[in-house]
Amino acid sequence: MTLEIFVPFWGDPALLRETVESVRAQSRHDWTMTILDDCYPDESVADYFKALGDPRVTYVRNEVNLGITENYREAIRRARGEYITILGCDDLMHVNYLDVIMRTIAAVPVADVIQPGVDVIDGAGIPVRPLVDRVKQRLLAPRGGEGIAVLTGEAMATSLIRGDWLYWPSLTFKTETLRLIDFRDGLPIIQDLALLMDIAFQHGTLAFNPQPAFSYRRHAESASQKTLLDGRRFRDERSYYREAARIAAGQGWRRTAATAHIRLMSRLHGIAELPTVIRYGSRTGIQSTLAHIFSP
């Protein structure tokens, strides 16, 4: 089986080259990679792939700028294999990524989503452990020792709505699952959580193999950070949590619905981000963050 890796690109060409080389360094060779350049204005990107000469790597430049969600959809439209990874254009696969994913699929063939163990690096590639990642990895991720943790349906939904501990760019999906369950429009910052919850609501299965196989790059200035200041981040998050509670209640998943209503970790995230919003002096961001912390 060959894993199809898609890299939607808009960003730093130097980091993209690091991402590509991390894939080419895999200990296994049963993979293909397609770069989906979303009209990034730098000719050096196309020149790099032209000179690469690797038949496993395909470079495609979109005719028009699609935006991040539509470029994800383009990856899914192009997929032909059984499994797909939509890799971040500045993240890094460890040499064992493909091996960890394939062993997890062999152990849990019903899994719709596979999450390997993840390390976190900063913009310069230096290992870091910000508070958000310590919470994700120590408090929210399932505890299963060295074994593979498997969550299905309500258990998966409850775990993720308590706090999204997954790392989207590191995930491998069944292609069929992503064809059946689309991204929700209007939720650009938390579209990954919404999609994963929709997979859970359709009684999907998540397999978590804690063996480290991926480096997630956490930038100080990200799209998520910017939306904290203009209020969109927490406004959209509150809206989605209400929707998740409604769906869960409709399916009789009381624990999931209650967790979505309480949204404890989401409120604590608001508390953790409040000093940053105050420091930037964004009145809109402060109001949105306070509403997120205290509103029912």
C-alpha positions as CSV (number, residue, x, y, z in Angstrom):
1,M,0.0,0.0,0.0
2,T,1.3,3.5,-0.9
3,L,0.5,6.5,1.3
4,E,-0.4,9.6,-0.6
5,I,1.0,12.7,0.9
6,F,-0.4,16.1,-0.1
7,V,1.2,19.4,0.9
8,P,-1.0,22.5,0.4
9,F,1.5,25.3,0.1
10,W,1.4,29.0,1.0
11,G,4.3,30.1,3.1
12,D,8.1,30.1,3.5
13,P,9.8,28.3,0.6
14,A,12.8,27.4,2.8
15,L,10.5,25.7,5.3
16,L,8.7,23.9,2.5
17,R,12.0,22.5,1.2
18,E,12.7,21.2,4.7
19,T,9.2,19.5,4.8
20,V,9.8,17.9,1.4
21,E,13.2,16.6,2.4
22,S,11.8,15.1,5.6
23,V,9.4,13.1,3.4
24,R,12.1,12.0,1.0
25,A,14.2,10.8,4.0
26,Q,11.5,8.2,5.0
27,S,12.9,4.8,6.0
28,R,10.1,3.3,3.8
29,H,9.6,4.1,0.2
30,D,5.9,3.3,-0.4
31,W,4.8,6.9,-0.6
32,T,4.0,9.6,-3.2
33,M,3.9,13.4,-2.5
34,T,2.0,16.1,-4.3
35,I,2.6,19.8,-3.6
36,L,-0.4,22.1,-4.2
37,D,1.0,25.6,-4.6
38,D,-1.8,28.0,-4.0
39,C,-0.3,30.7,-6.2
40,Y,2.5,31.7,-3.9
41,P,4.3,34.6,-5.5
42,D,7.9,33.2,-5.6
43,E,9.3,31.5,-8.8
44,S,12.0,29.7,-6.8
45,V,9.4,27.3,-5.5
46,A,8.7,25.9,-9.0
47,D,12.4,26.0,-9.8
48,Y,13.2,23.8,-6.8
49,F,10.8,21.1,-7.8
50,K,11.9,21.2,-11.4
51,A,15.5,20.6,-10.3
52,L,14.5,17.9,-7.8
53,G,14.0,15.2,-10.3
54,D,12.2,12.8,-7.9
55,P,9.5,10.9,-9.7
56,R,7.6,10.3,-6.4
57,V,7.2,14.1,-6.0
58,T,4.6,16.0,-8.1
59,Y,4.4,19.8,-8.1
60,V,1.1,21.5,-9.1
61,R,0.4,25.2,-9.1
62,N,-3.3,26.1,-8.8
63,E,-4.7,28.2,-11.6
64,V,-6.2,30.6,-9.0
65,N,-5.7,31.1,-5.2
66,L,-8.2,28.7,-3.6
67,G,-7.6,29.4,0.1
68,I,-6.7,26.9,2.7
69,T,-10.0,25.0,3.0
70,E,-10.5,24.7,-0.7
71,N,-6.9,23.6,-1.2
72,Y,-7.5,20.8,1.3
73,R,-10.5,19.8,-0.7
74,E,-8.4,19.8,-3.8
75,A,-6.0,17.3,-2.2
76,I,-8.9,15.0,-1.4
77,R,-10.2,15.3,-5.0
78,R,-6.8,14.3,-6.3
79,A,-6.3,11.4,-4.0
80,R,-6.5,7.9,-5.5
81,G,-5.1,5.7,-2.8
82,E,-6.7,4.2,0.3
83,Y,-5.0,6.6,2.8
84,I,-4.0,10.3,2.7
85,T,-1.9,12.6,4.7
86,I,-2.4,16.4,4.3
87,L,0.9,17.6,5.5
88,G,1.6,21.1,6.7
89,C,4.1,23.0,4.5
90,D,6.4,23.8,7.3
91,D,6.1,20.6,9.5
92,L,8.5,17.7,9.5
93,M,8.0,13.9,9.3
94,H,10.5,11.9,11.2
95,V,12.2,9.1,9.3
96,N,9.9,6.6,11.0
97,Y,6.6,8.4,10.2
98,L,5.5,6.0,7.4
99,D,6.6,3.0,9.4
100,V,4.6,4.1,12.5
101,I,1.5,4.8,10.4
102,M,1.6,1.5,8.5
103,R,2.1,-0.5,11.7
104,T,-0.9,1.3,13.3
105,I,-3.1,0.6,10.3
106,A,-2.1,-3.0,10.4
107,A,-3.0,-3.2,14.1
108,V,-6.3,-1.1,13.8
109,P,-7.5,-1.6,10.2
110,V,-10.9,0.0,11.0
111,A,-9.2,3.3,12.0
112,D,-10.5,6.3,10.0
113,V,-7.9,8.6,11.6
114,I,-4.3,7.8,12.7
115,Q,-2.4,10.1,15.1
116,P,1.3,9.4,15.7
117,G,3.3,10.8,18.6
118,V,4.3,14.4,18.0
119,D,7.2,16.6,19.1
120,V,6.8,20.4,18.9
121,I,9.4,22.8,17.4
122,D,9.4,26.6,17.0
123,G,9.9,28.6,13.8
124,A,13.7,27.9,13.9
125,G,13.2,24.2,14.4
126,I,14.2,24.2,18.1
127,P,12.2,21.8,20.3
128,V,9.8,23.6,22.6
129,R,7.0,22.7,25.0
130,P,4.5,25.5,25.3
131,L,1.7,25.3,27.8
132,V,-0.9,24.4,25.2
133,D,1.2,21.4,24.1
134,R,2.0,20.2,27.7
135,V,-1.8,20.2,28.3
136,K,-2.5,18.4,25.1
137,Q,0.1,15.7,25.6
138,R,-0.1,15.2,29.4
139,L,-3.7,15.9,30.3
140,L,-5.9,15.4,27.2
141,A,-4.3,12.6,25.1
142,P,-5.4,9.1,26.0
143,R,-3.1,7.3,28.4
144,G,-2.2,3.8,27.1
145,G,1.4,3.3,27.9
146,E,3.3,2.3,24.8
147,G,0.3,0.7,23.2
148,I,-2.2,2.1,20.6
149,A,-5.2,3.8,22.1
150,V,-8.4,3.3,20.1
151,L,-11.5,5.6,20.4
152,T,-14.7,5.2,18.5
153,G,-17.9,7.2,18.2
154,E,-19.0,8.8,21.5
155,A,-15.7,8.1,23.2
156,M,-13.8,9.8,20.4
157,A,-16.2,12.8,20.3
158,T,-16.1,13.3,24.1
159,S,-12.3,13.1,24.1
160,L,-11.9,15.7,21.4
161,I,-14.6,18.1,22.5
162,R,-13.1,18.1,26.0
163,G,-9.9,19.4,24.4
164,D,-8.5,18.9,20.9
165,W,-5.3,17.1,21.6
166,L,-4.7,16.1,17.9
167,Y,-2.2,17.7,15.5
168,W,-3.9,18.1,12.2
169,P,-0.9,18.1,9.9
170,S,0.4,14.9,11.3
171,L,-2.8,12.9,10.8
172,T,-3.4,10.1,8.3
173,F,-6.9,9.5,7.1
174,K,-8.8,6.9,5.2
175,T,-9.5,8.7,1.9
176,E,-13.0,7.3,1.7
177,T,-13.8,8.9,5.1
178,L,-12.7,12.3,3.8
179,R,-14.8,11.9,0.7
180,L,-17.9,11.2,2.7
181,I,-17.4,13.8,5.4
182,D,-16.5,17.3,4.1
183,F,-15.0,20.3,5.9
184,R,-17.5,22.8,7.3
185,D,-17.5,26.2,5.7
186,G,-17.1,29.3,7.9
187,L,-14.8,27.8,10.5
188,P,-11.3,28.3,9.2
189,I,-9.6,28.2,12.6
190,I,-11.3,25.2,14.1
191,Q,-12.2,23.4,10.9
192,D,-10.0,20.5,11.8
193,L,-11.8,19.9,15.1
194,A,-15.2,20.2,13.3
195,L,-14.2,17.6,10.7
196,L,-12.9,15.2,13.3
197,M,-16.0,15.6,15.4
198,D,-18.2,14.9,12.3
199,I,-16.1,11.7,11.8
200,A,-16.8,10.7,15.4
201,F,-20.6,11.6,15.0
202,Q,-20.6,9.1,12.1
203,H,-19.2,6.4,14.5
204,G,-15.7,6.7,13.1
205,T,-12.6,5.4,14.8
206,L,-9.4,7.2,15.9
207,A,-6.1,5.3,16.6
208,F,-3.4,7.0,18.6
209,N,0.1,5.5,18.5
210,P,2.2,7.6,21.0
211,Q,5.5,6.7,19.3
212,P,7.1,10.0,18.2
213,A,7.1,10.3,14.4
214,F,6.4,14.0,13.6
215,S,7.5,17.5,14.4
216,Y,4.8,20.1,14.5
217,R,6.0,23.7,14.0
218,R,4.3,26.2,16.3
219,H,4.9,29.7,15.2
220,A,4.6,32.7,17.6
221,E,2.5,34.6,15.0
222,S,0.0,32.3,13.5
223,A,-3.4,32.7,11.9
224,S,-4.9,31.4,15.1
225,Q,-3.0,34.1,17.1
226,K,-4.3,36.9,14.9
227,T,-7.9,35.8,15.2
228,L,-7.5,36.0,19.0
229,L,-7.0,39.7,18.7
230,D,-9.9,40.4,16.4
231,G,-12.3,38.2,18.4
232,R,-13.0,35.6,15.8
233,R,-11.2,32.7,17.4
234,F,-13.3,32.3,20.5
235,R,-16.5,33.6,18.8
236,D,-16.3,30.8,16.3
237,E,-15.3,28.3,19.0
238,R,-18.3,29.1,21.1
239,S,-20.5,28.8,18.1
240,Y,-19.2,25.4,17.2
241,Y,-19.3,24.0,20.8
242,R,-23.1,24.9,20.8
243,E,-23.5,23.0,17.5
244,A,-21.6,20.0,18.8
245,A,-23.7,19.9,22.0
246,R,-26.9,20.0,19.8
247,I,-25.7,17.1,17.6
248,A,-24.5,15.0,20.5
249,A,-27.8,15.5,22.4
250,G,-29.7,14.5,19.2
251,Q,-27.8,11.3,19.1
252,G,-28.3,10.6,22.8
253,W,-24.6,11.1,23.6
254,R,-25.2,12.7,27.0
255,R,-21.6,12.7,28.1
256,T,-20.4,14.4,24.9
257,A,-23.2,17.0,25.1
258,A,-22.4,17.8,28.7
259,T,-18.7,18.1,28.0
260,A,-19.5,20.5,25.1
261,H,-21.8,22.6,27.3
262,I,-19.3,22.9,30.1
263,R,-16.3,23.3,27.7
264,L,-13.9,23.5,30.6
265,M,-10.6,23.2,28.7
266,S,-11.8,25.8,26.2
267,R,-12.6,28.3,29.0
268,L,-9.1,27.6,30.5
269,H,-7.6,28.3,27.1
270,G,-9.3,31.6,27.2
271,I,-7.8,32.4,30.6
272,A,-4.4,31.4,29.3
273,E,-4.7,33.6,26.3
274,L,-6.1,36.6,28.1
275,P,-2.8,38.2,29.1
276,T,-1.6,38.1,25.5
277,V,-4.8,39.8,24.3
278,I,-4.5,42.4,27.0
279,R,-0.8,43.0,26.2
280,Y,-1.7,43.8,22.5
281,G,-4.5,46.2,23.7
282,S,-7.2,44.7,21.5
283,R,-10.5,45.8,22.9
284,T,-12.4,43.5,20.6
285,G,-10.1,40.6,21.5
286,I,-10.5,41.3,25.2
287,Q,-14.2,41.4,25.0
288,S,-14.4,38.2,23.0
289,T,-12.0,36.4,25.3
290,L,-13.9,37.5,28.5
291,A,-17.2,36.4,26.9
292,H,-15.6,33.0,26.1
293,I,-14.5,32.5,29.7
294,F,-17.6,33.6,31.5
295,S,-20.6,33.2,29.2
296,P,-22.9,30.2,29.8
